Amino acid sequence: MLSIILPTSEEMALGWLPDTLQQLMSAPHIECIVVDNNSRDGTADCARDAGCRLINCPDSSRAQRLNVGIEAARYERVLLHHPRSRLEPTAIPALQALDRSVAWGGFTHAFDHAHPLLDWTSYYSNRIRMDRSGIVYLDHCIFFYRSLLAAPAVPERYIFEDTALSLRLRRLGPPRRLAPRAITSSIRYARNGIWRQATMNQVMKLGYAARMPDPWLNRIYERGLGLNGATRPNRPQ
């Protein structure tokens, strides 16, 4: 049994969500929970039409939506599914076939667009950040047993919540990377430019390491995009 949680916010423009939900709902022994940030573009209707459980969580960060979904989940193993990643058809069966001894992990990352820099980014994300450092980003679609972490399972940050979650989970052991791919939209790179976005990613990591306020970092990261939903309305002190 598997609970799949998607934290959504105005997802329809990309065009991925209907097919993603249809594929997920075709898998046996799963529930799919969509926790939505009060989207006004048809995201909620799409989730209902697909037969998913829908929870509205307005003015929320992605971390908050993930935690709401985890708390609502019926099953012990949860899969945090990035709304702009698409799992290969063999992914859910591969996860369901895992032994209970595999506490947590994610899938092999790939982008939906071929470019040397994007290929290198996926290689680094898979082979170095995940395999060697034990840090799994949400676009790998993270899975774990929810009883292993006290609530709230996901640290309620406005950015790098997946890094903070990985730091908690890797105390239990290294993550397992499954071979099926989580194919992620390269929409950020398309809108910002590949090299500009790659540079921004490194700046964000430096800001996180320097413990800069995460609402401030998130506002910079989301400026002009708004892909991950609400940010804290007041400026950090």
Backbone as CSV, one residue per row, in Angstrom:
resi,resn,N_x,N_y,N_z,CA_x,CA_y,CA_z,C_x,C_y,C_z
1,MET,0.832,-1.192,0.000,0.000,0.000,0.000,0.870,1.246,0.000
2,LEU,0.464,2.258,-0.735,1.303,3.433,-0.925,0.429,4.680,-1.004
3,SER,0.809,5.712,-0.239,0.152,7.014,-0.339,1.045,7.959,-1.130
4,ILE,0.503,8.508,-2.217,1.247,9.418,-3.085,0.714,10.829,-2.849
5,ILE,1.611,11.763,-2.569,1.219,13.127,-2.207,1.812,14.097,-3.207
6,LEU,0.964,14.899,-3.825,1.403,15.937,-4.762,1.042,17.301,-4.199
7,PRO,2.032,18.172,-3.965,1.754,19.540,-3.524,1.634,20.450,-4.745
8,THR,0.436,20.898,-5.046,0.204,21.623,-6.300,-0.059,23.109,-6.074
9,SER,0.246,23.881,-7.118,-0.040,25.316,-7.115,-0.057,25.803,-8.564
10,GLU,-1.250,26.009,-9.116,-1.408,26.521,-10.484,-0.600,25.677,-11.487
11,GLU,-0.944,24.410,-11.599,-0.137,23.459,-12.370,-0.593,23.255,-13.810
12,MET,-1.741,23.792,-14.209,-2.334,23.396,-15.480,-1.618,23.958,-16.703
13,ALA,-0.933,25.078,-16.555,-0.307,25.700,-17.721,0.730,24.791,-18.363
14,LEU,1.445,24.027,-17.564,2.473,23.140,-18.116,1.859,21.995,-18.912
15,GLY,0.673,21.562,-18.523,-0.014,20.507,-19.265,0.328,19.098,-18.839
16,TRP,1.092,18.935,-17.786,1.513,17.603,-17.350,0.538,16.940,-16.394
17,LEU,-0.162,17.734,-15.598,-0.883,17.171,-14.459,-1.925,16.123,-14.848
18,PRO,-2.775,16.335,-15.862,-3.790,15.313,-16.157,-3.190,13.939,-16.444
19,ASP,-2.163,13.868,-17.283,-1.543,12.574,-17.607,-0.832,11.984,-16.400
20,THR,-0.180,12.852,-15.603,0.519,12.362,-14.410,-0.457,11.704,-13.447
21,LEU,-1.576,12.372,-13.176,-2.551,11.821,-12.239,-3.213,10.565,-12.801
22,GLN,-3.491,10.564,-14.090,-4.101,9.382,-14.702,-3.174,8.174,-14.565
23,GLN,-1.889,8.384,-14.796,-0.934,7.281,-14.672,-0.846,6.796,-13.236
24,LEU,-0.767,7.724,-12.289,-0.658,7.334,-10.883,-1.900,6.569,-10.433
25,MET,-3.075,7.048,-10.830,-4.310,6.422,-10.375,-4.542,5.046,-11.003
26,SER,-3.794,4.739,-12.060,-3.931,3.417,-12.682,-3.145,2.345,-11.937
27,ALA,-2.277,2.754,-11.017,-1.478,1.790,-10.262,-2.332,1.156,-9.170
28,PRO,-2.141,-0.133,-8.908,-2.931,-0.784,-7.855,-2.395,-0.452,-6.464
29,HIS,-3.260,-0.534,-5.486,-2.893,-0.422,-4.066,-2.257,0.917,-3.724
30,ILE,-2.813,1.983,-4.283,-2.309,3.315,-3.960,-3.481,4.237,-3.642
31,GLU,-3.180,5.303,-2.930,-4.067,6.453,-2.867,-3.243,7.651,-3.322
32,CYS,-3.899,8.584,-3.972,-3.220,9.782,-4.463,-3.890,11.001,-3.825
33,ILE,-3.100,11.759,-3.073,-3.593,12.929,-2.355,-2.993,14.169,-2.997
34,VAL,-3.832,15.039,-3.504,-3.393,16.315,-4.061,-3.692,17.396,-3.023
35,VAL,-2.637,18.065,-2.552,-2.790,19.163,-1.600,-2.516,20.449,-2.366
36,ASP,-3.564,21.219,-2.577,-3.490,22.344,-3.501,-3.492,23.687,-2.784
37,ASN,-2.792,24.636,-3.386,-2.623,25.970,-2.822,-3.702,26.923,-3.370
38,ASN,-4.977,26.470,-3.292,-6.104,27.301,-3.720,-5.927,27.784,-5.165
39,SER,-5.503,26.861,-6.044,-5.279,27.206,-7.448,-6.576,27.639,-8.108
40,ARG,-6.460,28.551,-9.078,-7.625,29.065,-9.790,-7.569,28.730,-11.289
41,ASP,-6.726,27.780,-11.641,-6.529,27.470,-13.061,-7.090,26.115,-13.466
42,GLY,-7.865,25.483,-12.596,-8.416,24.173,-12.905,-7.657,23.017,-12.297
43,THR,-6.608,23.299,-11.523,-5.831,22.225,-10.895,-6.709,21.362,-9.999
44,ALA,-7.548,21.996,-9.178,-8.405,21.243,-8.266,-9.392,20.371,-9.031
45,ASP,-9.982,20.917,-10.086,-10.920,20.131,-10.894,-10.224,18.940,-11.537
46,CYS,-9.006,19.144,-11.977,-8.232,18.051,-12.574,-8.019,16.931,-11.570
47,ALA,-7.690,17.300,-10.336,-7.469,16.291,-9.298,-8.758,15.528,-9.000
48,ARG,-9.856,16.252,-8.897,-11.140,15.583,-8.641,-11.517,14.654,-9.787
49,ASP,-11.350,15.132,-11.017,-11.721,14.323,-12.179,-10.901,13.036,-12.250
50,ALA,-9.663,13.101,-11.770,-8.800,11.917,-11.799,-9.131,10.928,-10.687
51,GLY,-9.951,11.356,-9.728,-10.304,10.479,-8.623,-9.385,10.592,-7.428
52,CYS,-8.575,11.644,-7.375,-7.653,11.841,-6.250,-8.396,12.428,-5.054
53,ARG,-7.843,12.220,-3.879,-8.295,12.970,-2.710,-7.727,14.377,-2.826
54,LEU,-8.575,15.367,-2.654,-8.155,16.757,-2.789,-8.282,17.459,-1.448
55,ILE,-7.194,18.132,-1.049,-7.191,18.958,0.155,-6.764,20.352,-0.261
56,ASN,-7.566,21.348,0.074,-7.211,22.725,-0.239,-6.471,23.326,0.941
57,CYS,-5.311,23.906,0.665,-4.464,24.465,1.714,-3.973,25.832,1.238
58,PRO,-4.839,26.853,1.302,-4.500,28.154,0.708,-3.364,28.859,1.421
59,ASP,-2.644,29.684,0.632,-1.547,30.510,1.155,-0.513,29.683,1.889
60,SER,-0.163,28.548,1.328,0.742,27.621,1.994,2.032,27.467,1.213
61,SER,3.098,27.146,1.931,4.354,26.779,1.287,4.257,25.329,0.816
62,ARG,5.193,24.929,-0.025,5.206,23.536,-0.485,5.426,22.582,0.681
63,ALA,6.292,22.960,1.628,6.533,22.107,2.792,5.257,21.915,3.597
64,GLN,4.496,22.970,3.775,3.241,22.852,4.514,2.271,21.928,3.798
65,ARG,2.199,22.031,2.492,1.290,21.159,1.746,1.738,19.699,1.841
66,LEU,3.031,19.462,1.790,3.523,18.091,1.942,3.150,17.524,3.312
67,ASN,3.315,18.326,4.351,2.993,17.840,5.694,1.506,17.574,5.866
68,VAL,0.665,18.412,5.281,-0.776,18.160,5.329,-1.091,16.823,4.657
69,GLY,-0.458,16.563,3.522,-0.676,15.298,2.836,-0.183,14.109,3.625
70,ILE,0.977,14.237,4.246,1.523,13.135,5.051,0.597,12.823,6.218
71,GLU,0.100,13.866,6.879,-0.806,13.660,8.012,-2.108,13.004,7.570
72,ALA,-2.550,13.291,6.347,-3.808,12.732,5.848,-3.647,11.337,5.253
73,ALA,-2.425,10.908,5.020,-2.181,9.639,4.331,-2.713,8.449,5.135
74,ARG,-3.276,7.499,4.433,-3.799,6.295,5.074,-2.714,5.238,5.277
75,TYR,-1.674,5.297,4.460,-0.715,4.205,4.452,0.637,4.641,5.008
76,GLU,1.398,3.648,5.416,2.659,3.903,6.111,3.753,4.411,5.165
77,ARG,3.839,3.821,3.996,4.845,4.308,3.043,4.246,5.446,2.218
78,VAL,4.971,6.569,2.190,4.504,7.725,1.435,5.504,8.056,0.329
79,LEU,4.970,8.572,-0.763,5.770,9.029,-1.885,5.449,10.501,-2.106
80,LEU,6.439,11.356,-1.926,6.267,12.781,-2.161,6.592,13.047,-3.619
81,HIS,5.578,13.306,-4.400,5.696,13.368,-5.860,5.742,14.827,-6.302
82,HIS,6.835,15.241,-6.898,6.934,16.596,-7.421,5.875,16.789,-8.506
83,PRO,5.114,17.894,-8.471,4.045,18.064,-9.457,4.539,18.275,-10.878
84,ARG,5.829,18.609,-11.031,6.370,18.800,-12.377,7.426,17.741,-12.701
85,SER,7.312,16.595,-12.046,8.069,15.404,-12.428,7.081,14.334,-12.862
86,ARG,7.535,13.479,-13.766,6.681,12.393,-14.255,7.457,11.090,-14.132
87,LEU,6.924,10.170,-13.347,7.588,8.896,-13.147,7.366,7.965,-14.335
88,GLU,8.392,7.203,-14.675,8.234,6.184,-15.704,7.254,5.110,-15.226
89,PRO,6.581,4.414,-16.144,5.549,3.441,-15.745,6.044,2.349,-14.804
90,THR,7.327,2.025,-14.855,7.844,0.962,-13.982,8.174,1.454,-12.574
91,ALA,8.025,2.747,-12.325,8.496,3.313,-11.056,7.672,2.842,-9.862
92,ILE,6.355,2.976,-9.932,5.514,2.592,-8.797,5.640,1.090,-8.499
93,PRO,5.584,0.200,-9.501,5.805,-1.219,-9.192,7.167,-1.483,-8.558
94,ALA,8.210,-0.770,-9.010,9.535,-0.964,-8.414,9.541,-0.556,-6.950
95,LEU,8.847,0.528,-6.632,8.777,0.967,-5.239,7.961,-0.014,-4.402
96,GLN,6.846,-0.467,-4.933,6.001,-1.392,-4.179,6.677,-2.738,-3.947
97,ALA,7.636,-3.081,-4.787,8.333,-4.356,-4.638,9.466,-4.301,-3.625
98,LEU,9.790,-3.108,-3.130,10.906,-2.978,-2.198,10.619,-3.669,-0.873
99,ASP,11.662,-4.217,-0.292,11.574,-4.791,1.035,11.397,-3.686,2.069
100,ARG,10.772,-4.015,3.176,10.538,-3.057,4.264,11.845,-2.475,4.796
101,SER,12.951,-3.176,4.598,14.227,-2.710,5.131,14.730,-1.443,4.431
102,VAL,14.190,-1.122,3.258,14.573,0.107,2.555,13.749,1.246,3.138
103,ALA,14.393,2.056,3.979,13.662,3.075,4.736,13.238,4.253,3.872
104,TRP,14.110,4.648,2.933,13.794,5.853,2.166,14.643,5.907,0.915
105,GLY,14.289,6.830,0.022,15.062,6.987,-1.209,14.299,7.825,-2.224
106,GLY,14.661,7.626,-3.488,14.031,8.367,-4.575,14.359,7.686,-5.895
107,PHE,13.924,8.297,-6.979,14.130,7.730,-8.305,15.256,8.461,-9.032
108,THR,15.665,7.930,-10.154,16.764,8.496,-10.931,16.278,9.708,-11.716
109,HIS,16.943,10.828,-11.516,16.497,12.088,-12.105,16.914,12.215,-13.565
110,ALA,16.025,12.819,-14.350,16.337,13.208,-15.730,15.467,14.402,-16.078
111,PHE,15.934,15.237,-16.999,15.132,16.345,-17.490,14.389,15.938,-18.758
112,ASP,13.368,16.706,-19.083,12.580,16.434,-20.283,13.181,17.068,-21.525
113,HIS,14.328,17.715,-21.373,14.957,18.417,-22.488,16.440,18.066,-22.498
114,ALA,16.980,17.772,-23.666,18.384,17.392,-23.790,19.254,18.638,-23.953
115,HIS,20.239,18.755,-23.079,21.228,19.831,-23.149,22.405,19.386,-22.298
116,PRO,23.649,19.642,-22.713,24.798,19.170,-21.932,24.765,19.603,-20.473
117,LEU,24.359,20.847,-20.210,24.329,21.315,-18.826,23.228,20.610,-18.029
118,LEU,22.076,20.398,-18.646,21.006,19.685,-17.953,21.388,18.227,-17.717
119,ASP,22.049,17.620,-18.690,22.509,16.240,-18.508,23.498,16.152,-17.353
120,TRP,24.406,17.124,-17.282,25.377,17.140,-16.182,24.665,17.363,-14.847
121,THR,23.659,18.238,-14.828,22.910,18.502,-13.600,22.251,17.237,-13.088
122,SER,21.652,16.465,-13.982,21.026,15.208,-13.568,22.072,14.207,-13.089
123,TYR,23.201,14.127,-13.797,24.273,13.213,-13.370,24.743,13.565,-11.956
124,TYR,24.980,14.859,-11.735,25.433,15.300,-10.412,24.374,14.998,-9.358
125,SER,23.118,15.269,-9.690,22.031,15.048,-8.741,21.908,13.579,-8.359
126,ASN,22.118,12.693,-9.336,21.999,11.253,-9.082,23.238,10.669,-8.417
127,ARG,24.373,10.890,-9.047,25.585,10.161,-8.671,26.353,10.773,-7.506
128,ILE,26.227,12.072,-7.353,27.014,12.751,-6.325,26.123,13.201,-5.173
129,ARG,25.146,14.057,-5.471,24.334,14.589,-4.374,23.529,13.482,-3.686
130,MET,22.920,12.589,-4.465,22.101,11.539,-3.851,22.931,10.348,-3.400
131,ASP,23.713,9.763,-4.323,24.427,8.532,-4.003,25.536,8.742,-2.980
132,ARG,26.245,9.854,-3.064,27.390,10.071,-2.178,27.058,10.917,-0.956
133,SER,26.196,11.934,-1.141,25.923,12.847,-0.034,24.614,12.556,0.685
134,GLY,23.750,11.758,0.087,22.499,11.405,0.741,21.480,12.527,0.770
135,ILE,21.567,13.455,-0.184,20.603,14.547,-0.306,19.739,14.284,-1.531
136,VAL,18.435,14.203,-1.319,17.504,13.866,-2.391,16.533,15.025,-2.565
137,TYR,16.520,15.622,-3.743,15.598,16.707,-4.015,14.212,16.150,-4.344
138,LEU,13.211,16.990,-4.191,11.838,16.540,-4.397,11.592,16.071,-5.825
139,ASP,12.336,16.615,-6.802,12.085,16.180,-8.179,12.571,14.764,-8.462
140,HIS,13.222,14.126,-7.473,13.484,12.680,-7.546,12.268,11.884,-7.082
141,CYS,11.279,12.552,-6.487,10.105,11.915,-5.888,10.543,11.036,-4.702
142,ILE,10.585,11.648,-3.537,11.130,11.029,-2.326,10.102,10.086,-1.705
143,PHE,10.553,8.918,-1.275,9.679,7.991,-0.557,10.309,7.622,0.776
144,PHE,9.458,7.360,1.767,9.918,6.937,3.092,8.718,6.434,3.889
145,TYR,9.004,5.832,5.040,7.956,5.428,5.963,7.692,6.569,6.928
146,ARG,6.457,7.012,6.984,6.176,8.224,7.738,6.353,8.056,9.240
147,SER,6.247,6.838,9.741,6.421,6.624,11.179,7.864,6.825,11.624
148,LEU,8.781,6.927,10.682,10.190,7.110,11.030,10.498,8.524,11.497
149,LEU,9.608,9.477,11.212,9.852,10.875,11.547,8.691,11.425,12.358
150,ALA,9.023,12.235,13.357,7.985,12.926,14.112,7.369,14.014,13.244
151,ALA,6.105,14.302,13.488,5.417,15.363,12.749,5.839,16.739,13.286
152,PRO,5.985,17.719,12.398,5.852,17.621,10.948,7.084,16.957,10.332
153,ALA,6.868,16.006,9.444,7.981,15.248,8.869,8.893,16.133,8.034
154,VAL,8.284,17.017,7.248,9.070,17.898,6.375,9.310,19.218,7.104
155,PRO,10.567,19.615,7.295,10.832,20.907,7.944,10.123,22.040,7.205
156,GLU,9.433,22.878,7.935,8.576,23.883,7.299,9.382,25.122,6.929
157,ARG,10.152,24.945,5.877,10.929,26.004,5.254,10.228,26.433,3.966
158,TYR,10.648,27.575,3.430,10.078,28.054,2.182,10.929,27.685,0.972
159,ILE,12.086,27.125,1.209,12.955,26.634,0.147,13.927,25.649,0.790
160,PHE,14.423,24.707,0.030,15.336,23.672,0.519,14.697,22.802,1.597
161,GLU,13.372,22.705,1.585,12.737,21.795,2.538,13.098,20.346,2.237
162,ASP,13.374,20.033,0.950,13.770,18.665,0.606,15.175,18.351,1.121
163,THR,16.063,19.339,1.102,17.397,19.148,1.677,17.294,18.909,3.179
164,ALA,16.504,19.730,3.861,16.343,19.572,5.309,15.697,18.228,5.646
165,LEU,14.731,17.777,4.824,14.136,16.460,5.032,15.177,15.364,4.852
166,SER,16.015,15.479,3.820,17.058,14.470,3.582,18.030,14.385,4.752
167,LEU,18.362,15.525,5.342,19.265,15.514,6.492,18.662,14.740,7.658
168,ARG,17.349,14.812,7.801,16.690,14.005,8.826,16.717,12.524,8.468
169,LEU,16.363,12.233,7.218,16.224,10.840,6.815,17.558,10.110,6.732
170,ARG,18.623,10.807,6.358,19.886,10.090,6.177,20.486,9.631,7.506
171,ARG,19.949,10.101,8.622,20.359,9.543,9.916,19.954,8.078,10.029
172,LEU,18.953,7.688,9.212,18.482,6.310,9.222,19.309,5.413,8.313
173,GLY,20.173,6.012,7.518,20.969,5.274,6.548,20.930,5.978,5.206
174,PRO,21.724,5.504,4.258,21.763,6.147,2.940,20.477,5.906,2.166
175,PRO,20.117,6.821,1.252,18.920,6.615,0.436,19.141,5.550,-0.622
176,ARG,18.067,4.901,-1.021,18.108,3.962,-2.136,17.637,4.696,-3.394
177,ARG,18.464,4.700,-4.421,18.061,5.300,-5.689,17.555,4.196,-6.610
178,LEU,16.303,4.296,-6.998,15.713,3.304,-7.888,15.953,3.690,-9.343
179,ALA,16.087,2.682,-10.191,16.469,2.911,-11.586,15.422,3.628,-12.431
180,PRO,14.120,3.394,-12.242,13.154,4.138,-13.063,13.329,5.639,-12.888
181,ARG,13.095,6.364,-13.958,13.398,7.791,-13.950,12.215,8.641,-13.494
182,ALA,12.560,9.708,-12.796,11.630,10.808,-12.541,12.012,11.904,-13.528
183,ILE,11.227,12.041,-14.569,11.538,12.990,-15.639,10.924,14.335,-15.269
184,THR,11.774,15.333,-15.109,11.364,16.620,-14.560,11.301,17.686,-15.641
185,SER,10.295,18.519,-15.560,10.174,19.638,-16.484,11.347,20.607,-16.323
186,SER,11.856,21.072,-17.431,12.937,22.062,-17.413,12.386,23.477,-17.562
187,ILE,11.166,23.704,-17.077,10.494,24.982,-17.280,11.269,26.155,-16.682
188,ARG,11.914,25.950,-15.532,12.700,27.047,-14.958,13.829,27.461,-15.900
189,TYR,14.490,26.488,-16.466,15.599,26.769,-17.380,15.088,27.415,-18.661
190,ALA,13.927,26.988,-19.123,13.365,27.574,-20.343,12.982,29.037,-20.137
191,ARG,12.417,29.340,-18.988,11.955,30.703,-18.739,13.091,31.650,-18.364
192,ASN,14.041,31.158,-17.595,15.129,32.026,-17.112,16.376,31.967,-17.981
193,GLY,16.474,30.969,-18.839,17.711,30.719,-19.575,18.523,29.676,-18.821
194,ILE,19.095,28.722,-19.553,19.750,27.580,-18.912,20.915,28.022,-18.036
195,TRP,21.789,28.887,-18.545,22.973,29.262,-17.766,22.604,30.176,-16.605
196,ARG,21.635,31.068,-16.829,21.203,31.949,-15.733,20.584,31.134,-14.601
197,GLN,19.747,30.165,-14.942,19.122,29.346,-13.907,20.154,28.494,-13.183
198,ALA,21.109,27.946,-13.930,22.156,27.140,-13.294,22.966,27.978,-12.310
199,THR,23.264,29.212,-12.693,23.987,30.109,-11.786,23.151,30.428,-10.555
200,MET,21.865,30.693,-10.759,20.986,30.985,-9.629,20.918,29.807,-8.658
201,ASN,20.899,28.592,-9.188,20.866,27.421,-8.324,22.057,27.398,-7.374
202,GLN,23.230,27.744,-7.892,24.427,27.741,-7.047,24.386,28.874,-6.030
203,VAL,23.854,30.014,-6.439,23.704,31.129,-5.504,22.759,30.739,-4.373
204,MET,21.677,30.062,-4.707,20.736,29.620,-3.678,21.402,28.659,-2.694
205,LYS,22.219,27.756,-3.196,22.903,26.810,-2.312,23.864,27.532,-1.367
206,LEU,24.557,28.534,-1.892,25.446,29.319,-1.032,24.646,30.057,0.034
207,GLY,23.502,30.617,-0.364,22.652,31.303,0.594,22.128,30.371,1.671
208,TYR,21.773,29.154,1.284,21.314,28.158,2.265,22.439,27.793,3.223
209,ALA,23.641,27.571,2.673,24.780,27.221,3.522,25.127,28.350,4.479
210,ALA,24.913,29.598,4.038,25.192,30.759,4.883,24.040,31.079,5.829
211,ARG,22.986,30.271,5.797,21.829,30.413,6.678,21.116,31.752,6.477
212,MET,21.042,32.166,5.228,20.256,33.357,4.915,18.774,33.023,5.079
213,PRO,17.920,34.000,5.396,16.492,33.726,5.637,15.850,33.058,4.433
214,ASP,15.201,31.934,4.671,14.673,31.183,3.529,13.496,31.882,2.836
215,PRO,12.652,32.702,3.507,11.647,33.431,2.720,12.291,34.381,1.709
216,TRP,13.398,34.984,2.095,14.110,35.904,1.196,14.702,35.136,0.022
217,LEU,15.332,33.989,0.312,15.886,33.166,-0.762,14.779,32.699,-1.711
218,ASN,13.650,32.318,-1.151,12.560,31.818,-1.980,11.985,32.903,-2.877
219,ARG,11.897,34.131,-2.374,11.386,35.218,-3.207,12.297,35.451,-4.410
220,ILE,13.605,35.359,-4.184,14.548,35.515,-5.297,14.374,34.360,-6.293
221,TYR,14.282,33.139,-5.784,14.201,31.957,-6.630,12.916,31.935,-7.462
222,GLU,11.819,32.415,-6.865,10.528,32.353,-7.536,10.179,33.621,-8.300
223,ARG,11.044,34.626,-8.254,10.710,35.910,-8.868,10.359,35.746,-10.351
224,GLY,9.161,36.204,-10.695,8.711,36.119,-12.078,8.211,34.756,-12.498
225,LEU,8.256,33.757,-11.579,7.837,32.409,-11.934,6.627,31.955,-11.126
226,GLY,6.755,32.017,-9.798,5.652,31.615,-8.937,5.273,30.155,-9.054
227,LEU,6.247,29.285,-9.256,5.944,27.885,-9.524,5.612,27.081,-8.278
228,ASN,6.057,27.529,-7.116,5.870,26.720,-5.914,4.868,27.310,-4.930
229,GLY,4.139,28.334,-5.337,3.074,28.821,-4.482,3.488,29.941,-3.562
230,ALA,2.733,30.091,-2.483,2.824,31.271,-1.622,4.159,31.357,-0.911
231,THR,4.602,32.578,-0.714,5.738,32.869,0.152,5.256,33.704,1.293
232,ARG,6.055,33.790,2.327,5.676,34.568,3.493,5.525,36.036,3.092
233,PRO,4.395,36.683,3.466,4.126,38.020,2.958,5.024,39.098,3.528
234,ASN,5.519,38.935,4.725,6.355,39.977,5.324,7.821,39.730,5.057
235,ARG,8.588,40.777,5.047,10.027,40.629,4.838,10.692,40.061,6.086
236,PRO,11.720,39.196,5.919,12.402,38.667,7.085,13.124,39.785,7.832
237,GLN,13.089,39.661,9.144,13.769,40.676,9.964,15.247,40.342,10.109
